[in-house]
Amino acid sequence: MTNFNTNEPTASVRMTGWMGYGPARNGTPSRILQNGEIYEVPQSEVEWLVGAGLAVRV
């Protein structure tokens, strides 16, 4: 599943935590990457998610 609108190359990651992003309404993020799900994420975000311990490459 891809939730990012970009032309940047992507890679697959499995979330080991969760992360909310996007414009928030009443403090609730517009999108959430959920624990255990696999996502296609831009390369720059993969490095950040893996480095933060929120995801692993698949």
Predicted model as a PDB file, atoms N, CA, C, CB and O in Angstrom, pLDDT in the B-factor column:
MODEL        1                                                                  
ATOM      1  N   MET A   1       0.847  -1.166   0.000  1.00 50.00           N  
ATOM      2  CA  MET A   1       0.000   0.000   0.000  1.00 50.00           C  
ATOM      3  C   MET A   1       0.894   1.231   0.000  1.00 50.00           C  
ATOM      4  CB  MET A   1      -0.964  -0.004   1.215  1.00 50.00           C  
ATOM      5  O   MET A   1       1.856   1.301   0.764  1.00 50.00           O  
ATOM      6  N   THR A   2       0.585   2.193  -0.846  1.00 54.00           N  
ATOM      7  CA  THR A   2       1.339   3.431  -0.902  1.00 54.00           C  
ATOM      8  C   THR A   2       0.465   4.580  -0.438  1.00 54.00           C  
ATOM      9  CB  THR A   2       1.868   3.689  -2.320  1.00 54.00           C  
ATOM     10  O   THR A   2      -0.646   4.758  -0.938  1.00 54.00           O  
ATOM     11  N   ASN A   3       0.952   5.353   0.504  1.00 60.00           N  
ATOM     12  CA  ASN A   3       0.219   6.511   1.009  1.00 60.00           C  
ATOM     13  C   ASN A   3       0.923   7.814   0.696  1.00 60.00           C  
ATOM     14  CB  ASN A   3       0.016   6.390   2.497  1.00 60.00           C  
ATOM     15  O   ASN A   3       0.498   8.867   1.170  1.00 60.00           O  
ATOM     16  N   PHE A   4       1.991   7.774  -0.091  1.00 69.00           N  
ATOM     17  CA  PHE A   4       2.781   8.966  -0.355  1.00 69.00           C  
ATOM     18  C   PHE A   4       2.623   9.366  -1.818  1.00 69.00           C  
ATOM     19  CB  PHE A   4       4.270   8.728  -0.009  1.00 69.00           C  
ATOM     20  O   PHE A   4       2.604   8.510  -2.703  1.00 69.00           O  
ATOM     21  N   ASN A   5       2.511  10.650  -2.066  1.00 69.00           N  
ATOM     22  CA  ASN A   5       2.401  11.181  -3.412  1.00 69.00           C  
ATOM     23  C   ASN A   5       3.747  11.790  -3.790  1.00 69.00           C  
ATOM     24  CB  ASN A   5       1.250  12.234  -3.517  1.00 69.00           C  
ATOM     25  O   ASN A   5       4.013  12.957  -3.502  1.00 69.00           O  
ATOM     26  N   THR A   6       4.596  10.985  -4.440  1.00 74.00           N  
ATOM     27  CA  THR A   6       5.939  11.433  -4.783  1.00 74.00           C  
ATOM     28  C   THR A   6       6.450  10.641  -5.972  1.00 74.00           C  
ATOM     29  CB  THR A   6       6.893  11.287  -3.582  1.00 74.00           C  
ATOM     30  O   THR A   6       5.974   9.542  -6.253  1.00 74.00           O  
ATOM     31  N   ASN A   7       7.421  11.208  -6.663  1.00 84.00           N  
ATOM     32  CA  ASN A   7       8.088  10.505  -7.766  1.00 84.00           C  
ATOM     33  C   ASN A   7       9.380   9.844  -7.288  1.00 84.00           C  
ATOM     34  CB  ASN A   7       8.388  11.479  -8.922  1.00 84.00           C  
ATOM     35  O   ASN A   7      10.080   9.207  -8.076  1.00 84.00           O  
ATOM     36  N   GLU A   8       9.695   9.993  -6.010  1.00 87.00           N  
ATOM     37  CA  GLU A   8      10.904   9.410  -5.438  1.00 87.00           C  
ATOM     38  C   GLU A   8      10.799   7.888  -5.449  1.00 87.00           C  
ATOM     39  CB  GLU A   8      11.136   9.929  -3.998  1.00 87.00           C  
ATOM     40  O   GLU A   8       9.717   7.348  -5.218  1.00 87.00           O  
ATOM     41  N   PRO A   9      11.912   7.179  -5.717  1.00 91.00           N  
ATOM     42  CA  PRO A   9      11.886   5.711  -5.649  1.00 91.00           C  
ATOM     43  C   PRO A   9      11.422   5.244  -4.270  1.00 91.00           C  
ATOM     44  CB  PRO A   9      13.284   5.127  -5.967  1.00 91.00           C  
ATOM     45  O   PRO A   9      11.708   5.886  -3.259  1.00 91.00           O  
ATOM     46  N   THR A  10      10.709   4.128  -4.241  1.00 90.00           N  
ATOM     47  CA  THR A  10      10.156   3.618  -2.988  1.00 90.00           C  
ATOM     48  C   THR A  10      10.759   2.266  -2.626  1.00 90.00           C  
ATOM     49  CB  THR A  10       8.637   3.503  -3.087  1.00 90.00           C  
ATOM     50  O   THR A  10      11.420   1.628  -3.445  1.00 90.00           O  
ATOM     51  N   ALA A  11      10.527   1.849  -1.415  1.00 92.00           N  
ATOM     52  CA  ALA A  11      10.924   0.529  -0.929  1.00 92.00           C  
ATOM     53  C   ALA A  11       9.840   0.041   0.020  1.00 92.00           C  
ATOM     54  CB  ALA A  11      12.328   0.570  -0.219  1.00 92.00           C  
ATOM     55  O   ALA A  11       9.090   0.838   0.584  1.00 92.00           O  
ATOM     56  N   SER A  12       9.763  -1.271   0.191  1.00 94.00           N  
ATOM     57  CA  SER A  12       8.765  -1.854   1.091  1.00 94.00           C  
ATOM     58  C   SER A  12       9.306  -1.932   2.507  1.00 94.00           C  
ATOM     59  CB  SER A  12       8.345  -3.250   0.608  1.00 94.00           C  
ATOM     60  O   SER A  12      10.453  -2.319   2.732  1.00 94.00           O  
ATOM     61  N   VAL A  13       8.459  -1.557   3.457  1.00 95.00           N  
ATOM     62  CA  VAL A  13       8.793  -1.696   4.870  1.00 95.00           C  
ATOM     63  C   VAL A  13       7.613  -2.306   5.609  1.00 95.00           C  
ATOM     64  CB  VAL A  13       9.179  -0.330   5.488  1.00 95.00           C  
ATOM     65  O   VAL A  13       6.459  -2.118   5.225  1.00 95.00           O  
ATOM     66  N   ARG A  14       7.917  -3.038   6.671  1.00 96.00           N  
ATOM     67  CA  ARG A  14       6.886  -3.528   7.586  1.00 96.00           C  
ATOM     68  C   ARG A  14       7.014  -2.708   8.845  1.00 96.00           C  
ATOM     69  CB  ARG A  14       7.028  -5.073   7.882  1.00 96.00           C  
ATOM     70  O   ARG A  14       8.088  -2.638   9.443  1.00 96.00           O  
ATOM     71  N   MET A  15       5.937  -2.096   9.245  1.00 95.00           N  
ATOM     72  CA  MET A  15       5.952  -1.250  10.431  1.00 95.00           C  
ATOM     73  C   MET A  15       6.082  -2.121  11.680  1.00 95.00           C  
ATOM     74  CB  MET A  15       4.672  -0.378  10.501  1.00 95.00           C  
ATOM     75  O   MET A  15       5.430  -3.158  11.801  1.00 95.00           O  
ATOM     76  N   THR A  16       6.939  -1.679  12.606  1.00 96.00           N  
ATOM     77  CA  THR A  16       7.086  -2.349  13.900  1.00 96.00           C  
ATOM     78  C   THR A  16       6.549  -1.449  15.005  1.00 96.00           C  
ATOM     79  CB  THR A  16       8.568  -2.716  14.169  1.00 96.00           C  
ATOM     80  O   THR A  16       6.626  -1.783  16.188  1.00 96.00           O  
ATOM     81  N   GLY A  17       6.023  -0.340  14.616  1.00 91.00           N  
ATOM     82  CA  GLY A  17       5.377   0.625  15.500  1.00 91.00           C  
ATOM     83  C   GLY A  17       4.314   1.307  14.656  1.00 91.00           C  
ATOM     84  O   GLY A  17       3.907   0.768  13.627  1.00 91.00           O  
ATOM     85  N   TRP A  18       3.863   2.468  15.066  1.00 87.00           N  
ATOM     86  CA  TRP A  18       2.921   3.195  14.232  1.00 87.00           C  
ATOM     87  C   TRP A  18       3.360   4.641  14.157  1.00 87.00           C  
ATOM     88  CB  TRP A  18       1.479   3.081  14.778  1.00 87.00           C  
ATOM     89  O   TRP A  18       4.059   5.140  15.038  1.00 87.00           O  
ATOM     90  N   MET A  19       2.933   5.319  13.076  1.00 86.00           N  
ATOM     91  CA  MET A  19       3.273   6.718  12.885  1.00 86.00           C  
ATOM     92  C   MET A  19       2.115   7.416  12.202  1.00 86.00           C  
ATOM     93  CB  MET A  19       4.572   6.870  12.062  1.00 86.00           C  
ATOM     94  O   MET A  19       1.621   6.940  11.180  1.00 86.00           O  
ATOM     95  N   GLY A  20       1.681   8.517  12.740  1.00 82.00           N  
ATOM     96  CA  GLY A  20       0.661   9.341  12.113  1.00 82.00           C  
ATOM     97  C   GLY A  20       1.328  10.476  11.369  1.00 82.00           C  
ATOM     98  O   GLY A  20       2.362  10.978  11.810  1.00 82.00           O  
ATOM     99  N   TYR A  21       0.757  10.894  10.245  1.00 78.00           N  
ATOM    100  CA  TYR A  21       1.303  12.024   9.491  1.00 78.00           C  
ATOM    101  C   TYR A  21       0.182  12.701   8.721  1.00 78.00           C  
ATOM    102  CB  TYR A  21       2.427  11.562   8.526  1.00 78.00           C  
ATOM    103  O   TYR A  21      -0.944  12.205   8.666  1.00 78.00           O  
ATOM    104  N   GLY A  22       0.501  13.811   8.144  1.00 75.00           N  
ATOM    105  CA  GLY A  22      -0.459  14.561   7.337  1.00 75.00           C  
ATOM    106  C   GLY A  22      -1.161  15.626   8.155  1.00 75.00           C  
ATOM    107  O   GLY A  22      -1.029  15.683   9.378  1.00 75.00           O  
ATOM    108  N   PRO A  23      -1.904  16.463   7.466  1.00 76.00           N  
ATOM    109  CA  PRO A  23      -2.627  17.530   8.167  1.00 76.00           C  
ATOM    110  C   PRO A  23      -3.522  16.943   9.254  1.00 76.00           C  
ATOM    111  CB  PRO A  23      -3.470  18.362   7.174  1.00 76.00           C  
ATOM    112  O   PRO A  23      -4.254  15.981   9.020  1.00 76.00           O  
ATOM    113  N   ALA A  24      -3.455  17.523  10.422  1.00 73.00           N  
ATOM    114  CA  ALA A  24      -4.242  17.025  11.551  1.00 73.00           C  
ATOM    115  C   ALA A  24      -5.487  17.872  11.760  1.00 73.00           C  
ATOM    116  CB  ALA A  24      -3.398  17.008  12.830  1.00 73.00           C  
ATOM    117  O   ALA A  24      -5.467  19.090  11.583  1.00 73.00           O  
ATOM    118  N   ARG A  25      -6.554  17.216  12.132  1.00 72.00           N  
ATOM    119  CA  ARG A  25      -7.778  17.902  12.500  1.00 72.00           C  
ATOM    120  C   ARG A  25      -8.089  17.500  13.935  1.00 72.00           C  
ATOM    121  CB  ARG A  25      -8.966  17.553  11.521  1.00 72.00           C  
ATOM    122  O   ARG A  25      -8.255  16.316  14.227  1.00 72.00           O  
ATOM    123  N   ASN A  26      -8.167  18.461  14.814  1.00 78.00           N  
ATOM    124  CA  ASN A  26      -8.418  18.189  16.232  1.00 78.00           C  
ATOM    125  C   ASN A  26      -7.350  17.275  16.830  1.00 78.00           C  
ATOM    126  CB  ASN A  26      -9.798  17.558  16.409  1.00 78.00           C  
ATOM    127  O   ASN A  26      -7.643  16.472  17.716  1.00 78.00           O  
ATOM    128  N   GLY A  27      -6.108  17.398  16.346  1.00 74.00           N  
ATOM    129  CA  GLY A  27      -5.017  16.602  16.890  1.00 74.00           C  
ATOM    130  C   GLY A  27      -4.925  15.189  16.344  1.00 74.00           C  
ATOM    131  O   GLY A  27      -4.068  14.421  16.781  1.00 74.00           O  
ATOM    132  N   THR A  28      -5.787  14.823  15.396  1.00 77.00           N  
ATOM    133  CA  THR A  28      -5.775  13.481  14.812  1.00 77.00           C  
ATOM    134  C   THR A  28      -5.117  13.535  13.437  1.00 77.00           C  
ATOM    135  CB  THR A  28      -7.218  12.906  14.708  1.00 77.00           C  
ATOM    136  O   THR A  28      -5.573  14.288  12.576  1.00 77.00           O  
ATOM    137  N   PRO A  29      -4.039  12.745  13.200  1.00 76.00           N  
ATOM    138  CA  PRO A  29      -3.381  12.764  11.891  1.00 76.00           C  
ATOM    139  C   PRO A  29      -4.308  12.250  10.792  1.00 76.00           C  
ATOM    140  CB  PRO A  29      -2.103  11.925  11.929  1.00 76.00           C  
ATOM    141  O   PRO A  29      -5.192  11.431  11.041  1.00 76.00           O  
ATOM    142  N   SER A  30      -4.090  12.746   9.568  1.00 77.00           N  
ATOM    143  CA  SER A  30      -4.942  12.333   8.451  1.00 77.00           C  
ATOM    144  C   SER A  30      -4.640  10.924   7.968  1.00 77.00           C  
ATOM    145  CB  SER A  30      -4.790  13.297   7.305  1.00 77.00           C  
ATOM    146  O   SER A  30      -5.507  10.271   7.388  1.00 77.00           O  
ATOM    147  N   ARG A  31      -3.422  10.444   8.199  1.00 81.00           N  
ATOM    148  CA  ARG A  31      -3.038   9.089   7.809  1.00 81.00           C  
ATOM    149  C   ARG A  31      -2.218   8.454   8.920  1.00 81.00           C  
ATOM    150  CB  ARG A  31      -2.241   9.097   6.480  1.00 81.00           C  
ATOM    151  O   ARG A  31      -1.517   9.138   9.665  1.00 81.00           O  
ATOM    152  N   ILE A  32      -2.317   7.143   9.017  1.00 85.00           N  
ATOM    153  CA  ILE A  32      -1.561   6.412  10.034  1.00 85.00           C  
ATOM    154  C   ILE A  32      -0.936   5.182   9.394  1.00 85.00           C  
ATOM    155  CB  ILE A  32      -2.472   6.010  11.233  1.00 85.00           C  
ATOM    156  O   ILE A  32      -1.610   4.412   8.710  1.00 85.00           O  
ATOM    157  N   LEU A  33       0.371   5.007   9.626  1.00 88.00           N  
ATOM    158  CA  LEU A  33       1.049   3.770   9.241  1.00 88.00           C  
ATOM    159  C   LEU A  33       0.947   2.848  10.444  1.00 88.00           C  
ATOM    160  CB  LEU A  33       2.562   4.018   8.808  1.00 88.00           C  
ATOM    161  O   LEU A  33       1.444   3.177  11.522  1.00 88.00           O  
ATOM    162  N   GLN A  34       0.312   1.703  10.272  1.00 92.00           N  
ATOM    163  CA  GLN A  34      -0.026   0.838  11.397  1.00 92.00           C  
ATOM    164  C   GLN A  34       0.984  -0.286  11.608  1.00 92.00           C  
ATOM    165  CB  GLN A  34      -1.394   0.250  11.191  1.00 92.00           C  
ATOM    166  O   GLN A  34       1.576  -0.796  10.656  1.00 92.00           O  
ATOM    167  N   ASN A  35       1.168  -0.658  12.861  1.00 95.00           N  
ATOM    168  CA  ASN A  35       2.050  -1.737  13.271  1.00 95.00           C  
ATOM    169  C   ASN A  35       1.680  -3.034  12.546  1.00 95.00           C  
ATOM    170  CB  ASN A  35       1.987  -1.932  14.794  1.00 95.00           C  
ATOM    171  O   ASN A  35       0.510  -3.414  12.508  1.00 95.00           O  
ATOM    172  N   GLY A  36       2.687  -3.714  11.969  1.00 95.00           N  
ATOM    173  CA  GLY A  36       2.488  -5.007  11.315  1.00 95.00           C  
ATOM    174  C   GLY A  36       2.109  -4.927   9.852  1.00 95.00           C  
ATOM    175  O   GLY A  36       2.157  -5.939   9.153  1.00 95.00           O  
ATOM    176  N   GLU A  37       1.732  -3.748   9.363  1.00 95.00           N  
ATOM    177  CA  GLU A  37       1.342  -3.584   7.955  1.00 95.00           C  
ATOM    178  C   GLU A  37       2.567  -3.295   7.097  1.00 95.00           C  
ATOM    179  CB  GLU A  37       0.303  -2.446   7.801  1.00 95.00           C  
ATOM    180  O   GLU A  37       3.568  -2.768   7.583  1.00 95.00           O  
ATOM    181  N   ILE A  38       2.479  -3.648   5.806  1.00 95.00           N  
ATOM    182  CA  ILE A  38       3.563  -3.396   4.853  1.00 95.00           C  
ATOM    183  C   ILE A  38       3.151  -2.233   3.958  1.00 95.00           C  
ATOM    184  CB  ILE A  38       3.886  -4.674   4.000  1.00 95.00           C  
ATOM    185  O   ILE A  38       2.026  -2.178   3.462  1.00 95.00           O  
ATOM    186  N   TYR A  39       4.093  -1.295   3.760  1.00 92.00           N  
ATOM    187  CA  TYR A  39       3.837  -0.105   2.956  1.00 92.00           C  
ATOM    188  C   TYR A  39       4.969   0.123   1.979  1.00 92.00           C  
ATOM    189  CB  TYR A  39       3.651   1.123   3.847  1.00 92.00           C  
ATOM    190  O   TYR A  39       6.112  -0.247   2.247  1.00 92.00           O  
ATOM    191  N   GLU A  40       4.655   0.736   0.838  1.00 90.00           N  
ATOM    192  CA  GLU A  40       5.651   1.248  -0.102  1.00 90.00           C  
ATOM    193  C   GLU A  40       5.905   2.689   0.309  1.00 90.00           C  
ATOM    194  CB  GLU A  40       5.169   1.137  -1.619  1.00 90.00           C  
ATOM    195  O   GLU A  40       5.000   3.524   0.286  1.00 90.00           O  
ATOM    196  N   VAL A  41       7.145   2.971   0.683  1.00 89.00           N  
ATOM    197  CA  VAL A  41       7.488   4.265   1.263  1.00 89.00           C  
ATOM    198  C   VAL A  41       8.657   4.876   0.483  1.00 89.00           C  
ATOM    199  CB  VAL A  41       7.846   4.118   2.774  1.00 89.00           C  
ATOM    200  O   VAL A  41       9.547   4.139   0.059  1.00 89.00           O  
ATOM    201  N   PRO A  42       8.684   6.193   0.283  1.00 90.00           N  
ATOM    202  CA  PRO A  42       9.834   6.831  -0.377  1.00 90.00           C  
ATOM    203  C   PRO A  42      11.142   6.500   0.347  1.00 90.00           C  
ATOM    204  CB  PRO A  42       9.639   8.359  -0.435  1.00 90.00           C  
ATOM    205  O   PRO A  42      11.177   6.385   1.572  1.00 90.00           O  
ATOM    206  N   GLN A  43      12.215   6.350  -0.437  1.00 90.00           N  
ATOM    207  CA  GLN A  43      13.523   5.966   0.123  1.00 90.00           C  
ATOM    208  C   GLN A  43      13.944   6.835   1.303  1.00 90.00           C  
ATOM    209  CB  GLN A  43      14.586   6.040  -0.954  1.00 90.00           C  
ATOM    210  O   GLN A  43      14.448   6.315   2.298  1.00 90.00           O  
ATOM    211  N   SER A  44      13.747   8.145   1.211  1.00 88.00           N  
ATOM    212  CA  SER A  44      14.170   9.024   2.304  1.00 88.00           C  
ATOM    213  C   SER A  44      13.393   8.724   3.589  1.00 88.00           C  
ATOM    214  CB  SER A  44      13.982  10.497   1.907  1.00 88.00           C  
ATOM    215  O   SER A  44      13.942   8.840   4.685  1.00 88.00           O  
ATOM    216  N   GLU A  45      12.129   8.341   3.461  1.00 87.00           N  
ATOM    217  CA  GLU A  45      11.326   7.995   4.637  1.00 87.00           C  
ATOM    218  C   GLU A  45      11.718   6.617   5.186  1.00 87.00           C  
ATOM    219  CB  GLU A  45       9.822   8.019   4.285  1.00 87.00           C  
ATOM    220  O   GLU A  45      11.661   6.391   6.394  1.00 87.00           O  
ATOM    221  N   VAL A  46      12.118   5.693   4.291  1.00 91.00           N  
ATOM    222  CA  VAL A  46      12.559   4.368   4.733  1.00 91.00           C  
ATOM    223  C   VAL A  46      13.735   4.514   5.689  1.00 91.00           C  
ATOM    224  CB  VAL A  46      12.950   3.480   3.521  1.00 91.00           C  
ATOM    225  O   VAL A  46      13.749   3.906   6.759  1.00 91.00           O  
ATOM    226  N   GLU A  47      14.712   5.311   5.308  1.00 92.00           N  
ATOM    227  CA  GLU A  47      15.893   5.491   6.153  1.00 92.00           C  
ATOM    228  C   GLU A  47      15.495   6.022   7.525  1.00 92.00           C  
ATOM    229  CB  GLU A  47      16.896   6.447   5.484  1.00 92.00           C  
ATOM    230  O   GLU A  47      16.010   5.562   8.545  1.00 92.00           O  
ATOM    231  N   TRP A  48      14.587   6.981   7.551  1.00 90.00           N  
ATOM    232  CA  TRP A  48      14.154   7.565   8.819  1.00 90.00           C  
ATOM    233  C   TRP A  48      13.375   6.551   9.658  1.00 90.00           C  
ATOM    234  CB  TRP A  48      13.294   8.810   8.565  1.00 90.00           C  
ATOM    235  O   TRP A  48      13.637   6.410  10.853  1.00 90.00           O  
ATOM    236  N   LEU A  49      12.419   5.843   9.046  1.00 91.00           N  
ATOM    237  CA  LEU A  49      11.596   4.875   9.782  1.00 91.00           C  
ATOM    238  C   LEU A  49      12.430   3.739  10.356  1.00 91.00           C  
ATOM    239  CB  LEU A  49      10.514   4.305   8.873  1.00 91.00           C  
ATOM    240  O   LEU A  49      12.248   3.354  11.510  1.00 91.00           O  
ATOM    241  N   VAL A  50      13.353   3.197   9.548  1.00 95.00           N  
ATOM    242  CA  VAL A  50      14.210   2.103  10.005  1.00 95.00           C  
ATOM    243  C   VAL A  50      15.149   2.602  11.106  1.00 95.00           C  
ATOM    244  CB  VAL A  50      15.024   1.512   8.822  1.00 95.00           C  
ATOM    245  O   VAL A  50      15.327   1.940  12.128  1.00 95.00           O  
ATOM    246  N   GLY A  51      15.739   3.761  10.888  1.00 94.00           N  
ATOM    247  CA  GLY A  51      16.660   4.332  11.876  1.00 94.00           C  
ATOM    248  C   GLY A  51      15.989   4.633  13.212  1.00 94.00           C  
ATOM    249  O   GLY A  51      16.618   4.535  14.266  1.00 94.00           O  
ATOM    250  N   ALA A  52      14.714   4.999  13.163  1.00 93.00           N  
ATOM    251  CA  ALA A  52      13.960   5.307  14.384  1.00 93.00           C  
ATOM    252  C   ALA A  52      13.407   4.052  15.049  1.00 93.00           C  
ATOM    253  CB  ALA A  52      12.819   6.261  14.067  1.00 93.00           C  
ATOM    254  O   ALA A  52      12.815   4.132  16.125  1.00 93.00           O  
ATOM    255  N   GLY A  53      13.596   2.882  14.411  1.00 94.00           N  
ATOM    256  CA  GLY A  53      13.099   1.636  14.982  1.00 94.00           C  
ATOM    257  C   GLY A  53      11.603   1.445  14.797  1.00 94.00           C  
ATOM    258  O   GLY A  53      10.984   0.651  15.506  1.00 94.00           O  
ATOM    259  N   LEU A  54      11.014   2.171  13.842  1.00 93.00           N  
ATOM    260  CA  LEU A  54       9.576   2.054  13.597  1.00 93.00           C  
ATOM    261  C   LEU A  54       9.230   1.079  12.474  1.00 93.00           C  
ATOM    262  CB  LEU A  54       9.008   3.408  13.271  1.00 93.00           C  
ATOM    263  O   LEU A  54       8.063   0.732  12.291  1.00 93.00           O  
ATOM    264  N   ALA A  55      10.250   0.631  11.713  1.00 95.00           N  
ATOM    265  CA  ALA A  55       9.985  -0.258  10.574  1.00 95.00           C  
ATOM    266  C   ALA A  55      11.225  -1.088  10.268  1.00 95.00           C  
ATOM    267  CB  ALA A  55       9.557   0.556   9.321  1.00 95.00           C  
ATOM    268  O   ALA A  55      12.333  -0.768  10.698  1.00 95.00           O  
ATOM    269  N   VAL A  56      11.006  -2.167   9.511  1.00 97.00           N  
ATOM    270  CA  VAL A  56      12.095  -2.987   8.971  1.00 97.00           C  
ATOM    271  C   VAL A  56      11.864  -3.144   7.484  1.00 97.00           C  
ATOM    272  CB  VAL A  56      12.178  -4.383   9.677  1.00 97.00           C  
ATOM    273  O   VAL A  56      10.725  -3.161   7.019  1.00 97.00           O  
ATOM    274  N   ARG A  57      12.958  -3.259   6.740  1.00 96.00           N  
ATOM    275  CA  ARG A  57      12.844  -3.468   5.285  1.00 96.00           C  
ATOM    276  C   ARG A  57      12.323  -4.871   5.004  1.00 96.00           C  
ATOM    277  CB  ARG A  57      14.217  -3.251   4.581  1.00 96.00           C  
ATOM    278  O   ARG A  57      12.639  -5.816   5.727  1.00 96.00           O  
ATOM    279  N   VAL A  58      11.527  -4.999   3.957  1.00 94.00           N  
ATOM    280  CA  VAL A  58      11.043  -6.333   3.540  1.00 94.00           C  
ATOM    281  C   VAL A  58      11.397  -6.557   2.094  1.00 94.00           C  
ATOM    282  CB  VAL A  58       9.508  -6.476   3.746  1.00 94.00           C  
ATOM    283  O   VAL A  58      11.086  -7.611   1.538  1.00 94.00           O  
TER     284      VAL A  58                                                      
ENDMDL                                                                          
END                                                                             
